[in-house]
């Protein structure tokens, strides 16, 4: 399969769970060993709809909306990756989750790295998808380009900049209708909260923590990802002891949307080996 129609808007049910002075929306489905799915910048729990539906037959699956996203609260900024990680830790504490397999995509993968370093009790396996160990200057330049377009031309222009950086050229060419659906959906989001989330990436650096991550880890990259290039993903895998690295040929940043079959195969293979449902 070379891609699926843009899946938004989708509607995974969710409860609003209070953590401190805000509430996060979270879908909890199934029973068994916990799998936690953390979406990326500008997305929400619905990114994981196929995985929630499929994995909840064997696992307890938790897919939530990070602060500023989806149906979670959107307080005034600034936001940071450390703040996102603290929010997720508080959410998992409220849900009494320990020893989970945490799957972090893009910005969610940044938060997952901090979680693994600071709350090892929460994590017994880790999957990092299309993410960064240290947010590169090129990534900051892309965020600034989005913000400049948002200020000068409006949300739709900013969404188009985002689309060019997260979807591969081949996917965009082959899915024009889905691309327009993405632009309309992203342009309809809370733009102030989205801007806070963009700036949360600035200065992020988890590389000092990588050597101390002691759980089985899969690092999954797209060979055509221009936002978080495969070379940086290989660096993460090399720095985390025993981490496995896999690359999806031709995939851009949005591996779960562009190459869903390849994504599921990689995830299932890792789970079967390192985090089987039977425990």
C-alpha positions as CSV (number, residue, x, y, z in Angstrom):
1,X,0.0,0.0,0.0
2,X,1.4,3.4,-0.9
3,X,-0.8,5.5,1.3
4,X,-4.4,6.0,2.6
5,X,-6.8,8.8,2.3
6,X,-6.2,11.6,4.8
7,X,-8.0,10.2,7.9
8,X,-9.1,13.3,9.6
9,X,-11.5,14.3,11.0
10,X,-11.9,11.0,12.9
11,X,-13.5,10.6,16.3
12,X,-11.9,8.3,18.8
13,X,-13.9,8.6,22.0
14,X,-12.1,10.2,24.9
15,X,-12.5,11.1,28.5
16,X,-11.1,14.4,29.9
17,X,-8.7,13.7,32.7
18,X,-7.6,16.4,35.1
19,X,-3.9,16.7,35.7
20,X,-2.9,19.7,37.8
21,X,-4.6,22.8,36.5
22,X,-5.5,21.4,33.0
23,X,-7.4,18.5,31.6
24,X,-6.1,16.2,28.8
25,X,-8.4,14.2,26.5
26,X,-7.5,10.5,26.4
27,X,-8.9,7.4,24.7
28,X,-8.4,4.1,26.7
29,X,-9.4,1.0,24.8
30,X,-8.9,-2.7,25.4
31,X,-7.2,-4.6,28.2
32,X,-3.8,-6.1,28.9
33,X,-0.3,-4.7,28.8
34,X,-0.4,-0.9,28.2
35,X,0.6,0.7,24.9
36,X,0.8,4.5,24.9
37,X,0.5,6.4,21.6
38,X,1.8,10.0,21.6
39,X,1.0,12.0,18.4
40,X,3.1,14.8,16.9
41,X,2.8,18.5,16.4
42,X,-0.5,19.6,15.1
43,X,-2.1,16.2,15.3
44,X,-4.2,14.5,18.0
45,X,-5.2,11.0,19.2
46,X,-7.1,10.4,16.0
47,X,-3.8,9.9,14.2
48,X,-3.8,6.5,15.8
49,X,-7.3,5.4,15.0
50,X,-6.2,2.3,13.0
51,X,-3.7,1.2,15.6
52,X,-6.2,1.7,18.5
53,X,-8.8,-0.4,16.7
54,X,-6.3,-3.1,15.8
55,X,-4.1,-3.3,19.0
56,X,-6.9,-2.9,21.5
57,X,-7.8,-6.6,20.8
58,X,-4.6,-7.6,22.6
59,X,-3.5,-4.6,24.6
60,X,-4.7,-1.7,26.7
61,X,-4.2,1.2,24.3
62,X,-4.0,4.8,25.5
63,X,-4.1,7.5,22.9
64,X,-4.3,11.1,24.2
65,X,-4.2,14.7,23.0
66,X,-1.1,16.6,24.1
67,X,-1.7,20.0,25.7
68,X,-2.8,22.5,23.1
69,X,-4.1,19.8,20.7
70,X,-7.3,18.1,20.0
71,X,-9.8,18.1,22.8
72,X,-7.2,18.8,25.5
73,X,-7.0,22.2,27.2
74,X,-5.2,24.9,25.3
75,X,-3.8,27.3,28.0
76,X,-1.6,30.2,27.2
77,X,2.0,29.4,26.4
78,X,4.9,29.0,26.3
79,X,5.0,25.3,25.9
80,X,8.0,23.0,25.9
81,X,8.8,19.4,25.3
82,X,9.7,19.0,29.0
83,X,6.2,20.4,29.8
84,X,4.6,17.9,27.4
85,X,6.5,15.0,28.9
86,X,5.5,16.1,32.4
87,X,1.8,16.2,31.3
88,X,2.0,12.7,29.8
89,X,3.7,11.4,33.0
90,X,0.9,12.9,35.1
91,X,-1.7,11.4,32.8
92,X,-0.2,7.9,33.0
93,X,0.1,8.3,36.8
94,X,-3.6,9.1,36.9
95,X,-4.4,6.1,34.8
96,X,-2.1,3.9,37.0
97,X,0.1,2.9,34.1
98,X,3.5,1.4,34.6
99,X,5.9,-0.4,32.4
100,X,4.2,0.6,29.1
101,X,5.4,0.4,25.6
102,X,5.4,4.1,24.5
103,X,5.2,4.9,20.8
104,X,6.1,8.5,20.1
105,X,5.7,10.1,16.7
106,X,7.6,13.3,15.7
107,X,7.1,15.8,18.6
108,X,5.6,12.9,20.5
109,X,8.8,11.1,20.1
110,X,10.7,14.0,21.6
111,X,8.4,13.8,24.7
112,X,8.8,10.0,24.8
113,X,12.6,10.4,25.0
114,X,12.3,12.7,28.0
115,X,9.8,10.3,29.6
116,X,12.1,7.4,29.1
117,X,14.9,9.4,30.8
118,X,13.0,10.9,33.7
119,X,10.3,8.3,34.4
120,X,11.8,4.9,33.6
121,X,9.1,3.3,35.8
122,X,6.5,4.3,33.2
123,X,8.3,2.6,30.2
124,X,9.5,-0.9,29.5
125,X,9.7,-0.5,25.7
126,X,10.1,2.4,23.3
127,X,9.3,3.2,19.7
128,X,10.5,6.4,18.2
129,X,9.0,7.4,14.8
130,X,10.1,10.3,12.6
131,X,11.5,12.3,15.4
132,X,14.7,14.1,16.6
133,X,17.1,13.6,19.4
134,X,18.2,17.3,19.0
135,X,15.9,19.6,17.1
136,X,18.0,20.8,14.1
137,X,18.4,24.4,12.9
138,X,16.6,23.4,9.7
139,X,13.6,22.3,11.7
140,X,13.5,25.6,13.5
141,X,13.6,27.4,10.2
142,X,10.7,25.4,9.0
143,X,8.7,26.3,12.1
144,X,9.5,30.0,11.6
145,X,8.4,29.7,7.9
146,X,5.1,28.3,9.1
147,X,4.7,31.0,11.6
148,X,5.6,33.7,9.2
149,X,3.0,32.4,6.7
150,X,0.4,32.2,9.4
151,X,1.0,35.9,10.3
152,X,1.3,37.3,6.8
153,X,-1.2,35.2,4.8
154,X,-3.3,33.2,7.4
155,X,-3.8,29.7,8.6
156,X,-4.2,28.1,5.2
157,X,-0.8,29.4,4.0
158,X,0.8,28.0,7.1
159,X,-0.9,24.6,6.6
160,X,0.5,24.4,3.1
161,X,4.0,25.1,4.3
162,X,3.5,22.3,6.9
163,X,2.2,19.9,4.2
164,X,5.2,20.4,2.0
165,X,7.5,19.5,4.9
166,X,5.7,16.5,6.4
167,X,4.3,14.7,3.3
168,X,6.7,13.4,0.7
169,X,6.6,14.8,-2.8
170,X,5.3,11.5,-4.1
171,X,2.5,11.3,-1.6
172,X,1.4,14.9,-2.3
173,X,1.4,14.3,-6.0
174,X,-0.7,11.1,-5.7
175,X,-3.2,12.4,-3.1
176,X,-4.3,15.9,-4.2
177,X,-7.8,15.6,-2.6
178,X,-6.4,14.3,0.7
179,X,-3.8,17.1,0.7
180,X,-6.6,19.7,0.4
181,X,-8.4,18.0,3.3
182,X,-5.3,18.2,5.4
183,X,-4.9,21.9,4.6
184,X,-8.5,22.7,5.5
185,X,-8.3,20.6,8.7
186,X,-5.0,22.1,9.9
187,X,-6.2,25.7,9.0
188,X,-9.2,25.1,11.2
189,X,-7.2,24.4,14.4
190,X,-6.6,26.8,17.2
191,X,-3.7,28.8,15.7
192,X,-2.4,30.3,18.9
193,X,-2.1,26.9,20.5
194,X,-0.5,25.5,17.4
195,X,2.1,28.3,17.4
196,X,2.9,27.6,21.1
197,X,3.4,23.9,20.1
198,X,5.7,24.8,17.2
199,X,7.9,26.9,19.4
200,X,8.0,24.1,22.0
201,X,10.6,22.3,19.8
202,X,13.1,25.2,20.0
203,X,16.2,24.2,22.0
204,X,15.1,20.6,22.4
205,X,18.1,18.2,23.1
206,X,17.6,14.7,24.5
207,X,21.1,13.5,23.4
208,X,22.6,13.6,26.9
209,X,19.9,11.1,28.0
210,X,20.2,8.5,25.2
211,X,23.0,6.4,26.7
212,X,20.9,6.0,29.9
213,X,17.8,4.6,28.1
214,X,17.8,1.0,29.1
215,X,14.7,-0.4,27.5
216,X,14.2,-2.2,24.1
217,X,13.9,0.6,21.5
218,X,12.9,0.7,17.9
219,X,13.8,3.8,15.8
220,X,11.7,4.1,12.6
221,X,12.5,6.6,9.9
222,X,11.3,7.5,6.4
223,X,13.9,7.6,3.7
224,X,12.2,10.7,2.2
225,X,11.7,12.6,5.4
226,X,13.0,16.1,5.0
227,X,11.8,17.4,8.4
228,X,13.5,14.7,10.7
229,X,15.9,13.1,8.3
230,X,16.9,9.5,8.5
231,X,20.5,10.4,9.3
232,X,19.4,12.0,12.5
233,X,17.3,9.0,13.3
234,X,20.3,6.7,12.8
235,X,22.2,8.8,15.3
236,X,19.4,8.2,17.9
237,X,19.6,4.5,17.3
238,X,23.4,4.4,17.6
239,X,23.3,6.3,20.9
240,X,20.6,4.3,22.7
241,X,22.1,1.0,23.8
242,X,20.8,-2.0,21.8
243,X,18.3,0.1,19.8
244,X,17.1,-1.3,16.5
245,X,16.9,0.9,13.4
246,X,14.5,0.5,10.5
247,X,13.8,2.7,7.5
248,X,10.7,2.8,5.3
249,X,11.8,3.4,1.7
250,X,10.2,6.3,0.0
251,X,8.2,7.4,3.1
252,X,8.2,11.1,4.2
253,X,7.7,12.3,7.7
254,X,4.1,10.9,8.0
255,X,4.9,7.2,7.9
256,X,1.6,6.1,9.6
257,X,-0.3,7.9,6.8
258,X,1.9,7.4,3.8
259,X,3.0,3.8,4.5
260,X,0.5,2.3,7.1
261,X,1.2,-1.3,6.2
262,X,4.9,-0.8,6.6
263,X,4.4,1.1,9.9
264,X,2.2,-1.7,11.3
265,X,4.6,-4.4,10.3
266,X,7.5,-2.7,12.0
267,X,5.5,-2.0,15.1
268,X,4.1,-5.5,15.3
269,X,7.5,-7.1,14.8
270,X,8.9,-5.1,17.6
271,X,6.0,-5.8,19.9
272,X,6.1,-9.6,19.2
273,X,9.7,-9.7,20.1
274,X,10.0,-7.2,22.9
275,X,6.5,-6.6,24.3
276,X,4.2,-9.5,23.6
277,X,0.6,-9.2,24.6
278,X,0.8,-12.3,26.8
279,X,3.6,-10.7,28.8
